Amino acid sequence: MPDINYESAAPTTPEEAFEAARTLFDTGDDTHVAAAVEAMLSQDSEQAFAIMRGSGNDMDTFERYVSLCREAGLFTRGEAVDLLVEYSDLHPGARP
């Protein structure tokens, strides 16, 4: 994995957040999305993800990304749902 500056990996605008999602959809490369998740994690979100994992409802990297972007106000609820549906269409077995 390349060296990533995690402080600059987090999207700060909706445009940056959508660009990372589009890159994943277009190329299959989740490097930026994964780096953004690491950069955006808070203690509270880490705990929430751990609880979900423990209850058998673990989220994959893209689901975490969309959740964190939604929490940061970068995606509306509708945009988040649309992205997750598109992702599930591209990745059979992913939750919509």
DSSP file (Angstrom, degrees, kcal/mol; ACC not computed):
  #  RESIDUE AA STRUCTURE BP1 BP2  ACC     N-H-->O    O-->H-N    N-H-->O    O-->H-N    TCO  KAPPA ALPHA  PHI   PSI    X-CA   Y-CA   Z-CA
    1    1 A M              0   0    0      0, 0.0     3,-0.1     0, 0.0     0, 0.0   0.000 360.0 360.0 360.0 137.3    0.0    0.0    0.0
    2    2 A P        -     0   0    0      0, 0.0     2,-0.3     0, 0.0     0, 0.0  -0.258 360.0 -89.0 -69.8 158.7    1.4    3.4   -0.9
    3    3 A D        -     0   0    0      2,-0.0     2,-0.4     1,-0.0     0, 0.0  -0.516  51.3-166.4 -65.5 130.8    2.3    6.0    1.8
    4    4 A I        -     0   0    0     -2,-0.3     2,-1.2    -3,-0.1     3,-0.1  -0.979  25.2-136.5-126.9 133.4   -0.8    8.0    2.5
    5    5 A N    >>  -     0   0    0     -2,-0.4     3,-0.9     1,-0.2     4,-0.7  -0.765  22.1-166.9 -84.0  99.2   -1.2   11.3    4.3
    6    6 A Y  H 3> S+     0   0    0     -2,-1.2     4,-0.7     1,-0.3     3,-0.3   0.772  80.6  62.8 -65.6 -26.2   -4.3   10.4    6.3
    7    7 A E  H 34 S+     0   0    0      1,-0.2     3,-0.3     2,-0.2    -1,-0.3   0.869 111.9  37.0 -65.8 -33.8   -4.9   14.0    7.4
    8    8 A S  H <4 S+     0   0    0     -3,-0.9    -1,-0.2     1,-0.2    -2,-0.2   0.482 101.2  78.7 -94.7  -2.1   -5.4   15.0    3.8
    9    9 A A  H  < S+     0   0    0     -4,-0.7    27,-0.2    -3,-0.3    -1,-0.2   0.759  71.7  91.7 -76.9 -24.8   -7.2   11.8    2.8
   10   10 A A  S  < S-     0   0    0     -4,-0.7     2,-0.1    -3,-0.3    26,-0.1  -0.543  82.9-120.6 -74.5 129.3  -10.5   12.8    4.4
   11   11 A P        -     0   0    0      0, 0.0    -1,-0.1     0, 0.0    -2,-0.1  -0.416  24.8-172.9 -66.4 144.5  -12.8   14.5    1.9
   12   12 A T        +     0   0    0      1,-0.1     3,-0.0    -4,-0.1    -2,-0.0   0.493  67.1  43.4-115.3  -9.0  -13.8   18.0    3.0
   13   13 A T  S  > S-     0   0    0      1,-0.1     4,-2.1    61,-0.0     5,-0.2  -0.932  83.4-115.8-131.7 157.4  -16.4   18.8    0.3
   14   14 A P  H  > S+     0   0    0      0, 0.0     4,-2.8     0, 0.0     5,-0.2   0.880 116.5  58.3 -57.4 -36.4  -19.2   16.7   -1.3
   15   15 A E  H  > S+     0   0    0      1,-0.2     4,-2.3     2,-0.2     5,-0.1   0.924 107.0  45.8 -60.9 -44.8  -17.4   16.9   -4.6
   16   16 A E  H  > S+     0   0    0      2,-0.2     4,-1.9     1,-0.2    -1,-0.2   0.894 112.7  51.3 -64.0 -39.8  -14.3   15.2   -3.1
   17   17 A A  H  X S+     0   0    0     -4,-2.1     4,-1.6     1,-0.2    -2,-0.2   0.920 112.5  44.9 -64.8 -43.7  -16.4   12.6   -1.4
   18   18 A F  H  X S+     0   0    0     -4,-2.8     4,-2.9     1,-0.2    -1,-0.2   0.870 108.8  58.0 -67.5 -36.1  -18.3   11.8   -4.6
   19   19 A E  H  X S+     0   0    0     -4,-2.3     4,-2.5    -5,-0.2    -2,-0.2   0.909 105.6  49.1 -61.3 -42.2  -15.0   11.7   -6.6
   20   20 A A  H  X S+     0   0    0     -4,-1.9     4,-2.0     2,-0.2    13,-0.2   0.911 112.6  48.1 -64.0 -41.3  -13.6    9.0   -4.3
   21   21 A A  H  X S+     0   0    0     -4,-1.6     4,-2.5     2,-0.2    -2,-0.2   0.927 111.6  49.7 -64.3 -44.6  -16.8    6.9   -4.7
   22   22 A R  H  X S+     0   0    0     -4,-2.9     4,-3.1     1,-0.2     5,-0.2   0.896 108.3  53.5 -61.6 -40.4  -16.7    7.4   -8.5
   23   23 A T  H  X>S+     0   0    0     -4,-2.5     4,-2.6     1,-0.2     5,-0.6   0.921 109.8  48.1 -60.9 -43.5  -13.0    6.3   -8.6
   24   24 A L  H  X5S+     0   0    0     -4,-2.0     4,-2.1     1,-0.2    -2,-0.2   0.933 114.5  45.8 -61.6 -45.7  -13.9    3.2   -6.7
   25   25 A F  H  <5S+     0   0    0     -4,-2.5    -2,-0.2     1,-0.2    -1,-0.2   0.905 118.6  41.8 -63.8 -41.9  -16.8    2.5   -9.1
   26   26 A D  H  <5S+     0   0    0     -4,-3.1    -2,-0.2    -5,-0.2    -1,-0.2   0.836 132.5  17.6 -77.2 -33.9  -14.8    3.2  -12.2
   27   27 A T  H  <5S-     0   0    0     -4,-2.6    -3,-0.2    -5,-0.2    -2,-0.2   0.635  87.9-126.9-115.1 -19.8  -11.6    1.5  -11.3
   28   28 A G     << +     0   0    0     -4,-2.1     2,-0.7    -5,-0.6    -4,-0.2   0.438  66.1 135.1  80.7  -1.6  -12.3   -0.9   -8.5
   29   29 A D        +     0   0    0     -6,-0.6    -1,-0.3     1,-0.1     3,-0.3  -0.726  30.2 178.2 -86.1 115.7   -9.4    0.7   -6.6
   30   30 A D     >  +     0   0    0     -2,-0.7     4,-3.1     1,-0.2     5,-0.3   0.217  47.2 111.0-101.5  15.5  -10.5    1.4   -3.0
   31   31 A T  H  > S+     0   0    0      1,-0.2     4,-2.3     2,-0.2     5,-0.2   0.924  82.5  41.4 -55.6 -48.8   -7.2    2.9   -1.8
   32   32 A H  H  > S+     0   0    0     -3,-0.3     4,-2.6     2,-0.2    -1,-0.2   0.900 115.3  50.4 -69.7 -39.1   -8.6    6.4   -1.4
   33   33 A V  H  > S+     0   0    0     -4,-0.2     4,-2.3   -13,-0.2    -2,-0.2   0.930 112.2  47.9 -63.1 -44.6  -11.8    5.3    0.1
   34   34 A A  H  X S+     0   0    0     -4,-3.1     4,-2.1     1,-0.2    -2,-0.2   0.906 112.7  48.5 -63.3 -41.6   -9.9    3.1    2.6
   35   35 A A  H  X S+     0   0    0     -4,-2.3     4,-2.3    -5,-0.3    -1,-0.2   0.891 110.3  51.9 -65.0 -39.1   -7.6    6.0    3.5
   36   36 A A  H  X S+     0   0    0     -4,-2.6     4,-2.2     2,-0.2    -2,-0.2   0.902 107.2  52.7 -64.1 -40.9  -10.5    8.3    3.9
   37   37 A V  H  X S+     0   0    0     -4,-2.3     4,-1.4     1,-0.2    -2,-0.2   0.949 110.7  47.3 -59.1 -48.4  -12.2    5.9    6.3
   38   38 A E  H  < S+     0   0    0     -4,-2.1     3,-0.3     1,-0.2    -1,-0.2   0.904 114.1  47.7 -59.1 -41.6   -9.0    5.8    8.4
   39   39 A A  H  < S+     0   0    0     -4,-2.3    -1,-0.2     1,-0.2    -2,-0.2   0.817 115.1  44.8 -69.8 -30.6   -8.8    9.6    8.4
   40   40 A M  H  < S+     0   0    0     -4,-2.2    -1,-0.2    -5,-0.2    -2,-0.2   0.593  83.6 117.0 -92.7 -12.1  -12.4   10.1    9.3
   41   41 A L     <  -     0   0    0     -4,-1.4     2,-0.3    -3,-0.3     3,-0.0  -0.312  41.7-172.4 -62.7 135.3  -12.7    7.5   12.1
   42   42 A S     >  -     0   0    0      1,-0.1     4,-2.6    -2,-0.0     5,-0.2  -0.737  40.9-103.1-114.2 170.2  -13.5    8.9   15.5
   43   43 A Q  H  > S+     0   0    0     -2,-0.3     4,-2.1     1,-0.2     5,-0.2   0.906 123.6  50.5 -60.4 -40.1  -13.5    7.0   18.8
   44   44 A D  H  > S+     0   0    0      2,-0.2     4,-2.3     1,-0.2    -1,-0.2   0.919 111.3  46.1 -65.1 -44.0  -17.4    7.0   18.6
   45   45 A S  H  > S+     0   0    0      2,-0.2     4,-2.6     1,-0.2     5,-0.2   0.890 110.9  53.3 -69.3 -36.1  -17.5    5.7   15.0
   46   46 A E  H  X S+     0   0    0     -4,-2.6     4,-2.1     1,-0.2    -1,-0.2   0.918 110.6  47.7 -60.9 -42.2  -14.9    3.0   15.8
   47   47 A Q  H  X S+     0   0    0     -4,-2.1     4,-2.3    -5,-0.2    -2,-0.2   0.907 111.3  50.3 -65.3 -41.7  -17.0    1.9   18.7
   48   48 A A  H  X S+     0   0    0     -4,-2.3     4,-2.3     1,-0.2    -2,-0.2   0.921 111.6  47.7 -62.9 -43.8  -20.2    1.8   16.6
   49   49 A F  H  X S+     0   0    0     -4,-2.6     4,-2.6     1,-0.2    -1,-0.2   0.876 110.7  52.5 -65.0 -36.6  -18.5   -0.2   13.9
   50   50 A A  H  X S+     0   0    0     -4,-2.1     4,-2.6     2,-0.2    -2,-0.2   0.895 109.0  49.6 -66.0 -39.9  -17.1   -2.6   16.5
   51   51 A I  H  X S+     0   0    0     -4,-2.3     4,-1.5     2,-0.2     6,-0.2   0.922 112.0  48.3 -64.0 -43.7  -20.6   -3.1   18.0
   52   52 A M  H  <>S+     0   0    0     -4,-2.3     5,-3.0     1,-0.2     6,-0.3   0.927 111.7  49.5 -62.3 -43.9  -22.0   -3.8   14.5
   53   53 A R  H ><5S+     0   0    0     -4,-2.6     3,-1.4     4,-0.3     5,-0.3   0.922 110.7  50.6 -60.0 -44.6  -19.1   -6.2   13.8
   54   54 A G  H 3<5S+     0   0    0     -4,-2.6    -1,-0.2     1,-0.3    -2,-0.2   0.764 109.2  51.1 -65.4 -26.7  -19.8   -8.0   17.1
   55   55 A S  T 3<5S-     0   0    0     -4,-1.5    -1,-0.3    -3,-0.2    -2,-0.2   0.365 121.8-104.3 -93.8   5.8  -23.5   -8.3   16.3
   56   56 A G  T < 5S+     0   0    0     -3,-1.4    -3,-0.2    -4,-0.3    -2,-0.1   0.628  96.2 107.3  84.2  12.9  -22.9   -9.9   12.9
   57   57 A N      < +     0   0    0     -5,-3.0    -4,-0.3    -6,-0.2    -3,-0.1  -0.212  45.5 166.1-115.3  40.6  -23.7   -6.6   11.0
   58   58 A D        -     0   0    0     -5,-0.3     2,-0.4    -6,-0.3    -8,-0.1  -0.241  27.9-138.4 -59.4 143.9  -20.2   -5.7    9.9
   59   59 A M        -     0   0    0    -10,-0.2    -1,-0.1     1,-0.0     2,-0.1  -0.822  13.0-127.5-102.0 142.4  -19.9   -3.0    7.3
   60   60 A D     >  -     0   0    0     -2,-0.4     4,-2.3     1,-0.1     5,-0.2  -0.271  39.2 -89.6 -78.9 177.7  -17.4   -3.2    4.4
   61   61 A T  H  > S+     0   0    0      1,-0.2     4,-2.4     2,-0.2     5,-0.1   0.888 126.5  48.2 -58.2 -43.7  -15.0   -0.4    3.7
   62   62 A F  H  > S+     0   0    0      2,-0.2     4,-2.7     1,-0.2    -1,-0.2   0.906 109.8  51.9 -67.8 -39.4  -17.4    1.4    1.3
   63   63 A E  H  > S+     0   0    0      1,-0.2     4,-2.3     2,-0.2    -1,-0.2   0.909 111.4  48.1 -61.4 -40.6  -20.3    1.2    3.6
   64   64 A R  H  X S+     0   0    0     -4,-2.3     4,-2.9     2,-0.2     5,-0.2   0.915 110.3  52.8 -63.5 -42.2  -18.2    2.7    6.4
   65   65 A Y  H  X S+     0   0    0     -4,-2.4     4,-2.6    -5,-0.2     5,-0.2   0.941 110.8  45.3 -58.3 -49.6  -17.1    5.4    4.0
   66   66 A V  H  X S+     0   0    0     -4,-2.7     4,-2.5     1,-0.2    -1,-0.2   0.914 113.5  50.8 -62.7 -42.4  -20.7    6.3    3.1
   67   67 A S  H  X S+     0   0    0     -4,-2.3     4,-2.5    -5,-0.2    -2,-0.2   0.929 112.7  45.3 -60.5 -46.4  -21.7    6.3    6.7
   68   68 A L  H  X S+     0   0    0     -4,-2.9     4,-1.8     2,-0.2    -2,-0.2   0.882 113.4  49.7 -67.4 -38.1  -18.8    8.6    7.8
   69   69 A C  H  <>S+     0   0    0     -4,-2.6     5,-2.8    -5,-0.2     6,-0.8   0.896 111.3  49.7 -66.5 -38.9  -19.4   10.9    4.8
   70   70 A R  H ><5S+     0   0    0     -4,-2.5     3,-1.4    -5,-0.2    -2,-0.2   0.929 110.4  49.9 -62.6 -45.7  -23.1   11.1    5.8
   71   71 A E  H 3<5S+     0   0    0     -4,-2.5    -1,-0.2     1,-0.3    -2,-0.2   0.844 109.3  52.4 -62.1 -33.7  -22.2   11.8    9.4
   72   72 A A  T 3<5S-     0   0    0     -4,-1.8    -1,-0.3    -5,-0.2    -2,-0.2   0.481 118.1-112.7 -81.7  -2.6  -19.9   14.6    8.2
   73   73 A G  T < 5S+     0   0    0     -3,-1.4    -3,-0.2    -4,-0.3    -2,-0.1   0.662  85.3 119.1  81.6  16.2  -22.6   16.2    6.1
   74   74 A L  S   <S+     0   0    0     -5,-2.8     2,-0.4    -6,-0.2    -4,-0.2   0.751  74.5  36.4 -86.6 -24.8  -21.0   15.4    2.8
   75   75 A F  S    S-     0   0    0     -6,-0.8    -2,-0.2    -9,-0.1    -1,-0.1  -0.969  78.1-132.2-124.1 142.2  -23.9   13.2    1.5
   76   76 A T     >  -     0   0    0     -2,-0.4     4,-2.4     1,-0.1     5,-0.2  -0.406  36.9-103.0 -76.6 168.2  -27.6   13.6    2.0
   77   77 A R  H  > S+     0   0    0      1,-0.2     4,-2.4     2,-0.2     5,-0.2   0.925 124.1  49.5 -58.3 -45.2  -29.5   10.5    3.1
   78   78 A G  H  > S+     0   0    0      1,-0.2     4,-2.5     2,-0.2    -1,-0.2   0.900 110.5  49.2 -63.0 -42.3  -30.8   10.1   -0.4
   79   79 A E  H  > S+     0   0    0      2,-0.2     4,-2.5     1,-0.2    -1,-0.2   0.906 110.6  51.2 -63.5 -40.9  -27.3   10.4   -2.0
   80   80 A A  H  X S+     0   0    0     -4,-2.4     4,-2.3     2,-0.2    -2,-0.2   0.926 111.2  47.3 -62.1 -45.4  -26.0    7.9    0.5
   81   81 A V  H  X S+     0   0    0     -4,-2.4     4,-2.5     1,-0.2     5,-0.2   0.925 111.4  51.4 -62.2 -44.3  -28.7    5.4   -0.4
   82   82 A D  H  X S+     0   0    0     -4,-2.5     4,-2.5     1,-0.2    -2,-0.2   0.909 110.9  48.1 -59.8 -42.9  -28.2    5.9   -4.1
   83   83 A L  H  X S+     0   0    0     -4,-2.5     4,-2.6     2,-0.2    -1,-0.2   0.908 111.9  49.3 -64.8 -41.9  -24.4    5.3   -3.7
   84   84 A L  H  X S+     0   0    0     -4,-2.3     4,-2.4     2,-0.2    -2,-0.2   0.884 111.4  49.0 -66.6 -37.9  -25.0    2.1   -1.7
   85   85 A V  H  X S+     0   0    0     -4,-2.5     4,-2.0     2,-0.2    -2,-0.2   0.934 112.4  48.1 -65.4 -45.4  -27.5    0.8   -4.2
   86   86 A E  H  X S+     0   0    0     -4,-2.5     4,-1.6     1,-0.2    -2,-0.2   0.915 112.0  50.3 -60.8 -42.3  -25.1    1.5   -7.1
   87   87 A Y  H  X S+     0   0    0     -4,-2.6     4,-1.8     1,-0.2    -1,-0.2   0.911 109.3  50.2 -61.5 -43.4  -22.3   -0.2   -5.1
   88   88 A S  H  < S+     0   0    0     -4,-2.4     6,-0.3     1,-0.2    -1,-0.2   0.837 107.1  55.3 -67.2 -30.7  -24.4   -3.3   -4.5
   89   89 A D  H  < S+     0   0    0     -4,-2.0    -1,-0.2     1,-0.2    -2,-0.2   0.864 113.6  41.4 -65.5 -35.5  -25.2   -3.4   -8.2
   90   90 A L  H  < S+     0   0    0     -4,-1.6    -2,-0.2     1,-0.2    -1,-0.2   0.713 120.6  43.9 -83.3 -22.4  -21.5   -3.5   -8.9
   91   91 A H  S >< S-     0   0    0     -4,-1.8     3,-2.5    -5,-0.2    -1,-0.2  -0.795  82.3-145.8-128.2  87.6  -20.6   -5.9   -6.1
   92   92 A P  T 3  S+     0   0    0      0, 0.0     3,-0.1     0, 0.0    -3,-0.1  -0.242  87.4  32.5 -53.3 136.3  -23.0   -8.8   -5.8
   93   93 A G  T 3  S+     0   0    0      1,-0.4     2,-0.2    -5,-0.2    -5,-0.1   0.146  89.0 120.6  99.5 -19.0  -23.5   -9.8   -2.2
   94   94 A A  S <  S-     0   0    0     -3,-2.5    -1,-0.4    -6,-0.3    -3,-0.0  -0.498  71.0-108.9 -74.9 148.7  -23.0   -6.2   -0.9
   95   95 A R              0   0    0     -2,-0.2    -7,-0.1     1,-0.1    -1,-0.1  -0.583 360.0 360.0 -77.2 137.0  -25.9   -4.8    1.1
   96   96 A P              0   0    0      0, 0.0   -11,-0.1     0, 0.0    -1,-0.1   0.487 360.0 360.0 -78.4 360.0  -27.9   -2.1   -0.7
